[in-house]
C-alpha cells in the first residue's frame, strides 16, 4: 500500500469519531427527555449534567476532527 493511501485511510478513520459524537449527543438528550417526562420535578436539577455531558461528547467529536485533519496534512 502506498503511503498516501494509508494516510487517507487513517484520516478517514479518525474522522469517523464525529459520527460517534453525534450518536452520543442524541443519546444524552433522548435519555434526558425520557427522564424528564417520567419525573418532571427532577428535570430542573439535571440540566447542568445534561449540558456537561453534551459538551464532553462534542469535544470528543471536535478532537477526532482535528486529529483527522492533522493526519491528512502530515
C-alpha positions as CSV (number, residue, x, y, z in Angstrom):
1,X,0.0,0.0,0.0
2,X,1.3,3.4,-0.8
3,X,1.9,5.9,2.0
4,X,-0.5,8.4,0.5
5,X,-3.3,5.8,0.5
6,X,-2.6,4.8,4.1
7,X,-2.6,8.4,5.2
8,X,-6.0,9.0,3.6
9,X,-7.4,5.8,5.2
10,X,-6.1,6.9,8.6
11,X,-7.6,10.4,8.3
12,X,-10.9,8.9,7.3
13,X,-11.0,6.5,10.2
14,X,-10.0,9.3,12.6
15,X,-12.9,11.4,11.4
16,X,-15.5,8.7,12.0
17,X,-15.3,9.7,15.6
18,X,-17.6,12.6,14.7
19,X,-20.3,10.1,13.9
20,X,-19.9,8.6,17.4
21,X,-20.1,12.1,18.9
22,X,-23.4,12.7,17.1
23,X,-24.8,9.5,18.3
24,X,-23.6,10.2,21.9
25,X,-25.3,13.6,21.9
26,X,-28.5,12.1,20.6
27,X,-28.5,9.5,23.4
28,X,-27.8,12.1,26.0
29,X,-30.7,14.4,25.0
30,X,-33.0,11.4,24.4
31,X,-32.3,10.0,27.8
32,X,-32.8,13.4,29.4
33,X,-36.2,13.8,27.7
34,X,-37.2,10.3,28.8
35,X,-36.3,11.0,32.4
36,X,-37.9,14.5,32.4
37,X,-41.2,13.1,31.1
38,X,-41.2,10.4,33.8
39,X,-40.3,12.8,36.6
40,X,-40.7,16.4,35.6
41,X,-39.9,17.7,39.1
42,X,-36.3,16.3,38.9
43,X,-35.6,17.6,35.4
44,X,-34.5,21.1,36.6
45,X,-31.7,19.7,38.7
46,X,-30.4,17.6,35.9
47,X,-29.9,20.4,33.3
48,X,-26.3,21.0,34.3
49,X,-25.5,17.4,33.9
50,X,-27.1,17.4,30.5
51,X,-25.0,20.2,29.2
52,X,-21.8,18.9,30.7
53,X,-22.4,15.5,29.0
54,X,-23.2,17.1,25.7
55,X,-20.2,19.3,25.8
56,X,-17.9,16.4,26.6
57,X,-19.4,14.4,23.7
58,X,-19.0,17.3,21.3
59,X,-15.4,17.9,22.5
60,X,-14.5,14.3,21.5
61,X,-16.1,14.8,18.1
62,X,-14.1,18.0,17.6
63,X,-10.9,16.2,18.8
64,X,-11.4,13.4,16.2
65,X,-11.9,16.0,13.5
66,X,-8.7,17.8,14.4
67,X,-6.8,14.6,14.5
68,X,-8.1,13.6,11.1
69,X,-7.0,17.0,9.7
70,X,-3.6,16.6,11.3
71,X,-3.2,13.1,9.8
72,X,-4.3,14.2,6.4
73,X,-2.0,17.2,6.3
74,X,1.1,15.4,7.7
